[in-house]
Amino acid sequence: MDPKVVGELIPIVGMISVFSVPVLIVYFTQYFKFKNRELDAELASRKMLSERDREYLEARIERIEQVLMRAPASAPLPVQVANPGMQSPAMLQNPGLFEPPPVPEHVEPGMGQPKKDPTQG
């Protein structure tokens, strides 16, 4: 390169670097602050989702405990593997005990189940 051209490029490169470095600093600080807020929001939503799952599971466990406490200790629990159409005396006496608990309004369907991978068919 010609020394005259290099001498003319030095002030141009200097001005570009002097004015672009502060802009890049501001850009990167704002970008990473935004990413940090985004991660905080995602963490909060996951925590809320896990709390909902826990509440739903606790309601189911409580319902099972109620059924077990109401069943007579001497009577075996009804197992309907061989003949699913047969109803046990406990089911005839208290049919509502064998129903699942109501799903709260804030629980989405399919909560607590692993999400399906869209890449797998």
TIVO-2410 file (N, C-alpha, C; in nm, 3 decimals):
# residues 121
REC num residu      c1      c2      c3 atome chaine
REC   1      M   0.083  -0.117   0.000     N      A
REC   1      M   0.000   0.000   0.000    CA      A
REC   1      M   0.088   0.124   0.000     C      A
REC   2      D   0.032   0.225  -0.054     N      A
REC   2      D   0.102   0.352  -0.063    CA      A
REC   2      D   0.102   0.419   0.075     C      A
REC   3      P   0.211   0.473   0.121     N      A
REC   3      P   0.216   0.538   0.252    CA      A
REC   3      P   0.121   0.658   0.262     C      A
REC   4      K   0.093   0.721   0.148     N      A
REC   4      K   0.002   0.835   0.150    CA      A
REC   4      K  -0.141   0.789   0.183     C      A
REC   5      V  -0.185   0.675   0.126     N      A
REC   5      V  -0.318   0.620   0.151    CA      A
REC   5      V  -0.329   0.575   0.297     C      A
REC   6      V  -0.223   0.513   0.348     N      A
REC   6      V  -0.223   0.467   0.487    CA      A
REC   6      V  -0.234   0.589   0.580     C      A
REC   7      G  -0.167   0.695   0.547     N      A
REC   7      G  -0.174   0.816   0.628    CA      A
REC   7      G  -0.312   0.878   0.627     C      A
REC   8      E  -0.384   0.866   0.517     N      A
REC   8      E  -0.519   0.919   0.510    CA      A
REC   8      E  -0.621   0.829   0.582     C      A
REC   9      L  -0.594   0.698   0.590     N      A
REC   9      L  -0.685   0.605   0.655    CA      A
REC   9      L  -0.675   0.608   0.808     C      A
REC  10      I  -0.562   0.649   0.861     N      A
REC  10      I  -0.543   0.650   1.006    CA      A
REC  10      I  -0.648   0.736   1.077     C      A
REC  11      P  -0.674   0.861   1.035     N      A
REC  11      P  -0.776   0.938   1.106    CA      A
REC  11      P  -0.917   0.880   1.090     C      A
REC  12      I  -0.945   0.820   0.975     N      A
REC  12      I  -1.078   0.761   0.953    CA      A
REC  12      I  -1.099   0.642   1.047     C      A
REC  13      V  -1.001   0.554   1.053     N      A
REC  13      V  -1.010   0.437   1.141    CA      A
REC  13      V  -1.017   0.483   1.287     C      A
REC  14      G  -0.942   0.583   1.323     N      A
REC  14      G  -0.945   0.635   1.460    CA      A
REC  14      G  -1.081   0.690   1.496     C      A
REC  15      M  -1.143   0.766   1.407     N      A
REC  15      M  -1.275   0.823   1.436    CA      A
REC  15      M  -1.382   0.713   1.448     C      A
REC  16      I  -1.373   0.615   1.359     N      A
REC  16      I  -1.470   0.505   1.365    CA      A
REC  16      I  -1.457   0.431   1.497     C      A
REC  17      S  -1.334   0.402   1.539     N      A
REC  17      S  -1.315   0.327   1.663    CA      A
REC  17      S  -1.353   0.411   1.786     C      A
REC  18      V  -1.324   0.541   1.784     N      A
REC  18      V  -1.357   0.626   1.898    CA      A
REC  18      V  -1.508   0.637   1.915     C      A
REC  19      F  -1.583   0.649   1.808     N      A
REC  19      F  -1.728   0.667   1.818    CA      A
REC  19      F  -1.806   0.536   1.824     C      A
REC  20      S  -1.747   0.427   1.775     N      A
REC  20      S  -1.822   0.300   1.776    CA      A
REC  20      S  -1.807   0.222   1.906     C      A
REC  21      V  -1.696   0.238   1.976     N      A
REC  21      V  -1.675   0.163   2.100    CA      A
REC  21      V  -1.780   0.199   2.206     C      A
REC  22      P  -1.810   0.324   2.234     N      A
REC  22      P  -1.916   0.353   2.332    CA      A
REC  22      P  -2.053   0.299   2.291     C      A
REC  23      V  -2.081   0.305   2.162     N      A
REC  23      V  -2.209   0.253   2.114    CA      A
REC  23      V  -2.215   0.102   2.137     C      A
REC  24      L  -2.108   0.032   2.110     N      A
REC  24      L  -2.105  -0.112   2.132    CA      A
REC  24      L  -2.117  -0.146   2.281     C      A
REC  25      I  -2.054  -0.067   2.365     N      A
REC  25      I  -2.063  -0.090   2.510    CA      A
REC  25      I  -2.208  -0.076   2.557     C      A
REC  26      V  -2.275   0.029   2.514     N      A
REC  26      V  -2.414   0.051   2.553    CA      A
REC  26      V  -2.502  -0.061   2.497     C      A
REC  27      Y  -2.479  -0.099   2.372     N      A
REC  27      Y  -2.559  -0.204   2.311    CA      A
REC  27      Y  -2.546  -0.335   2.389     C      A
REC  28      F  -2.424  -0.376   2.419     N      A
REC  28      F  -2.405  -0.504   2.488    CA      A
REC  28      F  -2.458  -0.501   2.631     C      A
REC  29      T  -2.445  -0.391   2.701     N      A
REC  29      T  -2.500  -0.386   2.837    CA      A
REC  29      T  -2.653  -0.395   2.834     C      A
REC  30      Q  -2.716  -0.323   2.741     N      A
REC  30      Q  -2.862  -0.330   2.731    CA      A
REC  30      Q  -2.909  -0.468   2.686     C      A
REC  31      Y  -2.836  -0.529   2.595     N      A
REC  31      Y  -2.871  -0.661   2.544    CA      A
REC  31      Y  -2.867  -0.765   2.657     C      A
REC  32      F  -2.763  -0.763   2.737     N      A
REC  32      F  -2.750  -0.862   2.844    CA      A
REC  32      F  -2.845  -0.833   2.960     C      A
REC  33      K  -2.879  -0.708   2.983     N      A
REC  33      K  -2.982  -0.678   3.083    CA      A
REC  33      K  -3.116  -0.735   3.038     C      A
REC  34      F  -3.146  -0.720   2.910     N      A
REC  34      F  -3.270  -0.774   2.855    CA      A
REC  34      F  -3.273  -0.927   2.867     C      A
REC  35      K  -3.163  -0.992   2.832     N      A
REC  35      K  -3.156  -1.137   2.842    CA      A
REC  35      K  -3.173  -1.184   2.986     C      A
REC  36      N  -3.115  -1.109   3.080     N      A
REC  36      N  -3.126  -1.144   3.221    CA      A
REC  36      N  -3.272  -1.134   3.268     C      A
REC  37      R  -3.341  -1.028   3.227     N      A
REC  37      R  -3.483  -1.014   3.262    CA      A
REC  37      R  -3.567  -1.126   3.199     C      A
REC  38      E  -3.532  -1.164   3.078     N      A
REC  38      E  -3.603  -1.271   3.010    CA      A
REC  38      E  -3.586  -1.404   3.086     C      A
REC  39      L  -3.465  -1.432   3.130     N      A
REC  39      L  -3.440  -1.554   3.206    CA      A
REC  39      L  -3.511  -1.552   3.341     C      A
REC  40      D  -3.516  -1.436   3.407     N      A
REC  40      D  -3.586  -1.424   3.534    CA      A
REC  40      D  -3.736  -1.451   3.516     C      A
REC  41      A  -3.793  -1.400   3.408     N      A
REC  41      A  -3.935  -1.423   3.381    CA      A
REC  41      A  -3.963  -1.570   3.353     C      A
REC  42      E  -3.874  -1.636   3.279     N      A
REC  42      E  -3.891  -1.778   3.250    CA      A
REC  42      E  -3.879  -1.861   3.378     C      A
REC  43      L  -3.786  -1.825   3.464     N      A
REC  43      L  -3.769  -1.896   3.591    CA      A
REC  43      L  -3.892  -1.881   3.679     C      A
REC  44      A  -3.948  -1.761   3.682     N      A
REC  44      A  -4.068  -1.737   3.762    CA      A
REC  44      A  -4.187  -1.818   3.708     C      A
REC  45      S  -4.200  -1.825   3.576     N      A
REC  45      S  -4.311  -1.902   3.519    CA      A
REC  45      S  -4.295  -2.051   3.546     C      A
REC  46      R  -4.172  -2.100   3.541     N      A
REC  46      R  -4.149  -2.242   3.570    CA      A
REC  46      R  -4.177  -2.272   3.717     C      A
REC  47      K  -4.140  -2.180   3.805     N      A
REC  47      K  -4.164  -2.200   3.947    CA      A
REC  47      K  -4.314  -2.203   3.974     C      A
REC  48      M  -4.389  -2.113   3.911     N      A
REC  48      M  -4.533  -2.109   3.929    CA      A
REC  48      M  -4.596  -2.238   3.874     C      A
REC  49      L  -4.547  -2.286   3.762     N      A
REC  49      L  -4.598  -2.409   3.703    CA      A
REC  49      L  -4.571  -2.527   3.795     C      A
REC  50      S  -4.453  -2.533   3.853     N      A
REC  50      S  -4.422  -2.645   3.942    CA      A
REC  50      S  -4.506  -2.637   4.069     C      A
REC  51      E  -4.537  -2.517   4.117     N      A
REC  51      E  -4.625  -2.503   4.233    CA      A
REC  51      E  -4.766  -2.553   4.200     C      A
REC  52      R  -4.813  -2.523   4.081     N      A
REC  52      R  -4.945  -2.571   4.039    CA      A
REC  52      R  -4.946  -2.723   4.032     C      A
REC  53      D  -4.840  -2.782   3.976     N      A
REC  53      D  -4.832  -2.928   3.971    CA      A
REC  53      D  -4.835  -2.987   4.111     C      A
REC  54      R  -4.759  -2.927   4.201     N      A
REC  54      R  -4.752  -2.977   4.338    CA      A
REC  54      R  -4.890  -2.968   4.405     C      A
REC  55      E  -4.961  -2.856   4.386     N      A
REC  55      E  -5.094  -2.841   4.445    CA      A
REC  55      E  -5.191  -2.946   4.389     C      A
REC  56      Y  -5.184  -2.969   4.261     N      A
REC  56      Y  -5.272  -3.068   4.199    CA      A
REC  56      Y  -5.243  -3.208   4.252     C      A
REC  57      L  -5.115  -3.243   4.262     N      A
REC  57      L  -5.078  -3.374   4.312    CA      A
REC  57      L  -5.116  -3.390   4.459     C      A
REC  58      E  -5.101  -3.284   4.537     N      A
REC  58      E  -5.142  -3.290   4.677    CA      A
REC  58      E  -5.292  -3.313   4.690     C      A
REC  59      A  -5.370  -3.251   4.603     N      A
REC  59      A  -5.516  -3.271   4.605    CA      A
REC  59      A  -5.550  -3.416   4.571     C      A
REC  60      R  -5.480  -3.474   4.476     N      A
REC  60      R  -5.505  -3.613   4.439    CA      A
REC  60      R  -5.468  -3.707   4.554     C      A
REC  61      I  -5.352  -3.682   4.617     N      A
REC  61      I  -5.309  -3.767   4.729    CA      A
REC  61      I  -5.407  -3.756   4.845     C      A
REC  62      E  -5.454  -3.635   4.871     N      A
REC  62      E  -5.550  -3.615   4.979    CA      A
REC  62      E  -5.679  -3.693   4.950     C      A
REC  63      R  -5.723  -3.691   4.827     N      A
REC  63      R  -5.844  -3.764   4.789    CA      A
REC  63      R  -5.825  -3.914   4.807     C      A
REC  64      I  -5.708  -3.966   4.769     N      A
REC  64      I  -5.679  -4.108   4.787    CA      A
REC  64      I  -5.678  -4.144   4.936     C      A
REC  65      E  -5.618  -4.056   5.015     N      A
REC  65      E  -5.615  -4.081   5.160    CA      A
REC  65      E  -5.757  -4.083   5.217     C      A
REC  66      Q  -5.843  -3.996   5.170     N      A
REC  66      Q  -5.982  -3.996   5.218    CA      A
REC  66      Q  -6.050  -4.127   5.183     C      A
REC  67      V  -6.029  -4.176   5.064     N      A
REC  67      V  -6.090  -4.302   5.022    CA      A
REC  67      V  -6.038  -4.415   5.109     C      A
REC  68      L  -5.908  -4.418   5.134     N      A
REC  68      L  -5.850  -4.526   5.214    CA      A
REC  68      L  -5.897  -4.520   5.359     C      A
REC  69      M  -5.915  -4.400   5.411     N      A
REC  69      M  -5.959  -4.387   5.550    CA      A
REC  69      M  -6.106  -4.427   5.566     C      A
REC  70      R  -6.188  -4.409   5.467     N      A
REC  70      R  -6.329  -4.443   5.474    CA      A
REC  70      R  -6.355  -4.591   5.449     C      A
REC  71      A  -6.261  -4.657   5.382     N      A
REC  71      A  -6.280  -4.799   5.353    CA      A
REC  71      A  -6.263  -4.878   5.482     C      A
REC  72      P  -6.345  -4.982   5.503     N      A
REC  72      P  -6.329  -5.063   5.623    CA      A
REC  72      P  -6.193  -5.132   5.623     C      A
REC  73      A  -6.133  -5.143   5.741     N      A
REC  73      A  -5.998  -5.200   5.751    CA      A
REC  73      A  -5.997  -5.348   5.715     C      A
REC  74      S  -6.106  -5.420   5.743     N      A
REC  74      S  -6.107  -5.564   5.718    CA      A
REC  74      S  -6.134  -5.596   5.571     C      A
REC  75      A  -6.201  -5.505   5.501     N      A
REC  75      A  -6.236  -5.532   5.361    CA      A
REC  75      A  -6.118  -5.498   5.271     C      A
REC  76      P  -6.089  -5.587   5.175     N      A
REC  76      P  -5.981  -5.555   5.081    CA      A
REC  76      P  -6.027  -5.444   4.985     C      A
REC  77      L  -5.930  -5.370   4.935     N      A
REC  77      L  -5.962  -5.264   4.840    CA      A
REC  77      L  -6.008  -5.327   4.709     C      A
REC  78      P  -6.099  -5.265   4.639     N      A
REC  78      P  -6.150  -5.325   4.515    CA      A
REC  78      P  -6.043  -5.322   4.406     C      A
REC  79      V  -6.018  -5.440   4.351     N      A
REC  79      V  -5.925  -5.452   4.239    CA      A
REC  79      V  -6.005  -5.512   4.125     C      A
REC  80      Q  -6.012  -5.441   4.017     N      A
REC  80      Q  -6.094  -5.486   3.904    CA      A
REC  80      Q  -6.006  -5.514   3.784     C      A
REC  81      V  -5.926  -5.616   3.794     N      A
REC  81      V  -5.838  -5.650   3.683    CA      A
REC  81      V  -5.902  -5.759   3.599     C      A
REC  82      A  -5.953  -5.862   3.666     N      A
REC  82      A  -6.008  -5.975   3.593    CA      A
REC  82      A  -6.140  -5.941   3.524     C      A
REC  83      N  -6.229  -5.871   3.595     N      A
REC  83      N  -6.359  -5.840   3.539    CA      A
REC  83      N  -6.388  -5.692   3.563     C      A
REC  84      P  -6.354  -5.604   3.467     N      A
REC  84      P  -6.372  -5.461   3.489    CA      A
REC  84      P  -6.518  -5.419   3.501     C      A
REC  85      G  -6.612  -5.501   3.455     N      A
REC  85      G  -6.753  -5.466   3.464    CA      A
REC  85      G  -6.811  -5.491   3.602     C      A
REC  86      M  -6.744  -5.574   3.682     N      A
REC  86      M  -6.794  -5.608   3.815    CA      A
REC  86      M  -6.769  -5.491   3.911     C      A
REC  87      Q  -6.868  -5.457   3.989     N      A
REC  87      Q  -6.853  -5.350   4.084    CA      A
REC  87      Q  -6.849  -5.408   4.224     C      A
REC  88      S  -6.756  -5.356   4.304     N      A
REC  88      S  -6.743  -5.405   4.440    CA      A
REC  88      S  -6.849  -5.340   4.529     C      A
REC  89      P  -6.875  -5.396   4.648     N      A
REC  89      P  -6.972  -5.335   4.738    CA      A
REC  89      P  -6.932  -5.193   4.780     C      A
REC  90      A  -6.804  -5.169   4.794     N      A
REC  90      A  -6.760  -5.034   4.831    CA      A
REC  90      A  -6.796  -4.933   4.723     C      A
REC  91      M  -6.786  -4.974   4.598     N      A
REC  91      M  -6.821  -4.884   4.487    CA      A
REC  91      M  -6.971  -4.859   4.482     C      A
REC  92      L  -7.049  -4.961   4.518     N      A
REC  92      L  -7.194  -4.943   4.517    CA      A
REC  92      L  -7.240  -4.853   4.631     C      A
REC  93      Q  -7.170  -4.860   4.745     N      A
REC  93      Q  -7.208  -4.778   4.860    CA      A
REC  93      Q  -7.166  -4.632   4.843     C      A
REC  94      N  -7.044  -4.610   4.795     N      A
REC  94      N  -6.988  -4.475   4.782    CA      A
REC  94      N  -6.928  -4.456   4.643     C      A
REC  95      P  -7.008  -4.441   4.541     N      A
REC  95      P  -6.950  -4.429   4.406    CA      A
REC  95      P  -6.869  -4.301   4.387     C      A
REC  96      G  -6.900  -4.197   4.464     N      A
REC  96      G  -6.826  -4.071   4.447    CA      A
REC  96      G  -6.684  -4.078   4.498     C      A
REC  97      L  -6.655  -4.174   4.584     N      A
REC  97      L  -6.519  -4.184   4.638    CA      A
REC  97      L  -6.418  -4.228   4.533     C      A
REC  98      F  -6.464  -4.295   4.431     N      A
REC  98      F  -6.372  -4.349   4.332    CA      A
REC  98      F  -6.357  -4.260   4.209     C      A
REC  99      E  -6.412  -4.141   4.218     N      A
REC  99      E  -6.397  -4.043   4.111    CA      A
REC  99      E  -6.269  -3.962   4.135     C      A
REC 100      P  -6.203  -3.919   4.029     N      A
REC 100      P  -6.084  -3.835   4.048    CA      A
REC 100      P  -6.124  -3.698   4.103     C      A
REC 101      P  -6.031  -3.628   4.167     N      A
REC 101      P  -6.065  -3.495   4.219    CA      A
REC 101      P  -6.090  -3.399   4.106     C      A
REC 102      P  -6.170  -3.296   4.130     N      A
REC 102      P  -6.195  -3.199   4.024    CA      A
REC 102      P  -6.067  -3.125   3.989     C      A
REC 103      V  -6.052  -3.095   3.862     N      A
REC 103      V  -5.934  -3.022   3.816    CA      A
REC 103      V  -5.956  -2.875   3.846     C      A
REC 104      P  -5.863  -2.811   3.920     N      A
REC 104      P  -5.880  -2.667   3.946    CA      A
REC 104      P  -5.879  -2.588   3.816     C      A
REC 105      E  -5.937  -2.470   3.821     N      A
REC 105      E  -5.948  -2.388   3.700    CA      A
REC 105      E  -5.812  -2.345   3.646     C      A
REC 106      H  -5.716  -2.323   3.736     N      A
REC 106      H  -5.588  -2.270   3.692    CA      A
REC 106      H  -5.493  -2.378   3.642     C      A
REC 107      V  -5.531  -2.506   3.650     N      A
REC 107      V  -5.445  -2.614   3.603    CA      A
REC 107      V  -5.479  -2.642   3.458     C      A
REC 108      E  -5.376  -2.642   3.375     N      A
REC 108      E  -5.396  -2.667   3.234    CA      A
REC 108      E  -5.402  -2.817   3.210     C      A
REC 109      P  -5.476  -2.862   3.109     N      A
REC 109      P  -5.481  -3.005   3.082    CA      A
REC 109      P  -5.344  -3.056   3.041     C      A
REC 110      G  -5.311  -3.173   3.089     N      A
REC 110      G  -5.182  -3.231   3.054    CA      A
REC 110      G  -5.068  -3.187   3.143     C      A
REC 111      M  -5.098  -3.110   3.248     N      A
REC 111      M  -4.990  -3.067   3.337    CA      A
REC 111      M  -4.935  -3.187   3.411     C      A
REC 112      G  -4.806  -3.185   3.434     N      A
REC 112      G  -4.742  -3.294   3.503    CA      A
REC 112      G  -4.698  -3.405   3.410     C      A
REC 113      Q  -4.736  -3.396   3.285     N      A
REC 113      Q  -4.695  -3.495   3.188    CA      A
REC 113      Q  -4.579  -3.438   3.108     C      A
REC 114      P  -4.484  -3.524   3.068     N      A
REC 114      P  -4.372  -3.473   2.990    CA      A
REC 114      P  -4.419  -3.422   2.854     C      A
REC 115      K  -4.356  -3.317   2.811     N      A
REC 115      K  -4.393  -3.260   2.681    CA      A
REC 115      K  -4.338  -3.349   2.569     C      A
REC 116      K  -4.416  -3.358   2.464     N      A
REC 116      K  -4.374  -3.440   2.351    CA      A
REC 116      K  -4.272  -3.363   2.268     C      A
REC 117      D  -4.173  -3.437   2.220     N      A
REC 117      D  -4.070  -3.379   2.137    CA      A
REC 117      D  -4.124  -3.366   1.995     C      A
REC 118      P  -4.130  -3.242   1.939     N      A
REC 118      P  -4.188  -3.227   1.805    CA      A
REC 118      P  -4.104  -3.294   1.697     C      A
REC 119      T  -3.977  -3.324   1.726     N      A
REC 119      T  -3.893  -3.385   1.623    CA      A
REC 119      T  -3.922  -3.534   1.610     C      A
REC 120      Q  -3.980  -3.594   1.715     N      A
REC 120      Q  -4.013  -3.736   1.708    CA      A
REC 120      Q  -4.156  -3.752   1.661     C      A
REC 121      G  -4.179  -3.847   1.573     N      A
REC 121      G  -4.311  -3.863   1.517    CA      A
REC 121      G  -4.386  -3.967   1.580     C      A
***
